[in-house]
């Protein structure tokens, strides 16, 4: 049967019309073929970054059009495409931190246009292609929380509609995190609602720093990378000439005991004290008594955030009454709602140590304030997420061995210098990290 289909006799074709015989059985091809290209691969396939590529033919052997004769633009396009697979975009909430993260990573911030219309609506447009890229959007939902949260959601939607491969929301400070449970009847759990909004907007992953409570990670239906600002503060305290026998770590409330215990264990296993308070309303705290001994010691109060500073200042006053020699306040997130600045600068604290997850306005600087940068910590975590590497080794190594040698800068110092140079006071905290990726195999 197959032979009969492949071989045609003259008799079988004589009955066909002339135009069919000339079209299908002519010895000459109907469309003349161009000069063929013979591809002789004398070298084995070369691999660049795990991707195979076939060497192009020499100019004498190729029959490409003129615009393909040069291979330089091909090499450049491949290189550029590889270099730009990771994109970092910044919202308007904390552009200084975003710039520091990009500086640590050796990248430039992506071009994005964000503006607000006269009626308050937010407009977002990406100024460059993100198709097939891993996109990281840096935007803390700090005050004004609703504005910054909505801006983050619109940024995520813009990236999703621009065909980004992966979208990671880098949220140094996660607003609404305190609304993580129902303390009374008929209350909302806003933390879960915000997590649903971020997920439904199109984010594939969330990178957060020092969430108010660990269970907030479970509110997201997407992976959450949770990093801690403890290593940055611990290293700064370790650089101070404070005898370990004089230290005591104080939790400003019962809810922060686990955080304070973890902090004390890494700080030469210092003893722990707890401030017992009774809260009569939102942002109103009343200190009752102290559990533990602080007489003649240096007290280090540890909390995840400072909002109105009512809890931590009343706790500091109680510590001084109980005989504490010095009181340090350490917090990752400086919300600083009024009247926090007046309370913190009243003289109760030897030093107030915070990080730059939330920008602090220059008019809110005071002599006791020290700002540490978490840009290196977040930047390294972004690299690890992009490269599908574990981040636990980095965090544990830094905490256990104190390998976070940052250069803290008091907020009141060098203000004119940094203003004239266009950099934030925490920018110089980045420089030491640049050697860690090459020196330490993390």
C-alpha positions, -999 to 999 in steps of 0.1 A, spaced: 0 0 0 28 24 10 47 15 -22 17 24 -43 15 58 -27 52 66 -32 55 55 -68 34 70 -96 34 57 -131 29 77 -162 -4 61 -168 -17 72 -134 -8 108 -141 -19 111 -177 -55 114 -166 -48 145 -144 -53 180 -157 -23 198 -171 -21 224 -144 -19 197 -117 7 177 -136 29 209 -140 24 219 -103 30 187 -85 52 165 -108 74 191 -125 111 182 -122 120 219 -115 109 234 -82 81 259 -83 99 282 -59 137 284 -64 156 276 -32 180 301 -18 216 291 -14 217 267 15 238 270 46 259 241 57 264 241 95 295 222 106 299 223 144 336 215 150 334 226 186 313 212 214 284 232 227 294 260 251 274 267 282 271 301 298 253 303 332 238 269 326 222 279 293 234 261 261 243 283 231 254 272 196 283 292 181 272 313 151 286 305 116 314 326 102 305 355 80 317 337 48 294 307 55 262 325 67 233 338 46 217 360 72 203 394 63 226 423 69 210 434 102 219 399 116 254 398 102 269 412 134 266 391 166 275 420 190 239 430 195 229 394 202 256 392 229 246 425 244 209 416 245 217 383 262 239 400 288 214 428 295 185 403 298 205 383 323 215 414 343 180 428 345 161 397 356 160 412 391 143 445 394 138 467 424 112 494 425 106 518 453 73 533 465 71 568 480 70 556 516 108 551 522 128 558 491 160 563 511 159 527 523 152 514 488 182 533 475 204 518 502 192 483 493 199 488 457 233 503 465 242 472 486 231 449 457 250 469 431 218 476 412 199 507 402 163 513 413 138 507 385 121 536 369 85 541 380 61 569 379 39 574 409 16 604 412 -16 614 429 -46 631 412 -64 661 425 -90 638 441 -64 617 459 -64 587 436 -30 571 430 -15 565 395 14 541 389 32 533 357 63 513 352 88 532 330 107 500 319 99 465 309 96 438 336 84 409 314 98 377 328 116 394 357 118 389 394 104 422 407 108 434 443 87 463 455 100 481 486 72 498 504 66 499 541 30 505 551 39 532 576 19 564 583 -1 574 564 -8 537 564 -38 537 541 -21 558 514 10 536 514 -9 504 515 -30 514 485 1 525 467 17 491 473 -14 473 460 -15 494 428 23 488 423 17 451 425 -12 452 401 9 472 376 37 446 377 13 418 373 -3 434 342 32 440 329 39 402 329 64 401 357 75 365 364 75 369 402 64 398 424 78 401 459 64 427 483 92 439 505 75 454 535 100 466 561 71 477 584 38 459 581 10 481 591 -22 468 608 0 440 623 -13 448 658 -49 440 647 -40 403 645 -67 389 669 -100 397 685 -96 410 720 -133 419 723 -165 409 706 -174 423 671 -138 434 663 -121 430 629 -89 412 623 -74 438 599 -40 420 596 -57 391 578 -77 415 556 -45 433 545 -28 400 539 -57 390 516 -55 423 497 -18 419 490 -23 383 479 -53 391 456 -35 421 441 -10 396 426 20 393 449 38 359 448 58 364 480 62 388 510 94 398 526 87 414 560 109 426 589 100 421 626 63 414 624 44 423 655 35 387 661 46 355 644 11 343 636 7 371 611 27 350 587 -1 325 587 -25 351 574 -9 350 540 -17 323 515 17 330 498 52 323 511 65 348 537 102 355 544 104 369 579 137 386 589 146 401 622 163 434 630 178 420 662 213 413 647 218 450 638 209 463 673 228 435 690 260 443 672 257 479 681 251 471 718 281 447 717 303 475 705 296 495 737 318 492 768 291 478 790 300 450 814 279 420 808 273 416 846 256 450 846 232 443 818 195 435 822 171 432 794 136 445 801 104 437 783 80 467 784 50 444 786 40 408 791 34 403 754 70 410 746 86 385 770 95 360 743 111 387 722 131 401 752 141 366 763 155 358 729 173 392 729 188 386 764 200 351 754 221 365 726 233 394 747 257 373 769 226 356 784 217 387 804 190 385 831 154 394 823 129 418 838 93 425 829 72 456 833 36 448 842 11 473 827 -26 476 825 -40 492 793 -72 512 796 -75 521 759 -58 523 726 -25 541 728 -29 546 765 -8 525 790 -4 526 827 25 509 844 18 490 876 49 472 888 82 456 879 91 419 879 129 415 883 159 433 897 174 463 880 191 482 908 224 496 898 223 480 864 220 491 828 185 484 816 179 477 779 143 479 770 134 459 738 102 462 717 93 457 681 79 493 676 76 526 693 43 543 685 33 571 710 61 559 734 37 559 763 45 523 773 82 526 770 86 560 787 64 549 817 85 517 819 117 538 819 104 560 847 96 529 867 131 515 861 147 547 873 125 545 904 137 509 910 174 521 909 185 515 873 217 533 864 210 538 827 181 530 804 184 522 767 154 519 744 158 495 714 131 491 687 130 481 651 101 502 639 100 539 649 64 549 642 68 580 664 32 592 665 28 624 686 38 630 713 65 603 710 94 627 703 86 648 734 85 617 756 116 601 742 137 633 745 126 640 781 159 627 795 147 593 807 168 574 781 206 573 777 200 564 741 171 555 718 182 530 692 160 523 662 163 512 626 154 528 593 124 506 584 103 537 588 118 571 577 123 596 605 118 632 596 148 655 602 127 678 625 121 647 647 158 641 654 169 645 690 204 640 707 196 606 721 184 591 688 206 566 669 194 552 636 208 519 623 203 506 588 187 473 579 194 478 541 222 452 541 200 427 558 171 432 534 194 434 504 211 401 512 177 384 518 165 397 484 196 381 467 189 348 485 152 349 475 162 356 439 188 329 438 165 304 456 190 301 485 183 296 522 183 328 543 184 310 577 222 305 577 227 342 572 205 353 601 217 326 625 253 333 616 249 370 623 231 365 656 254 338 670 287 354 660 278 391 658 290 394 622 270 426 616 296 453 620 275 484 611 286 519 617 257 535 636 252 573 632 234 594 657 205 611 639 214 646 652 250 643 640 263 649 604 229 661 594 242 690 572 268 667 557 244 641 546 218 666 535 244 682 512 255 649 498 219 637 492 223 606 513 203 596 544 222 593 578 220 555 576 236 553 542 272 548 554 260 518 574 260 499 541 297 500 532 310 472 554 285 446 541 299 448 506 328 425 515 306 398 533 293 381 502 328 374 489 345 367 522 318 345 539 303 316 520 267 322 532 
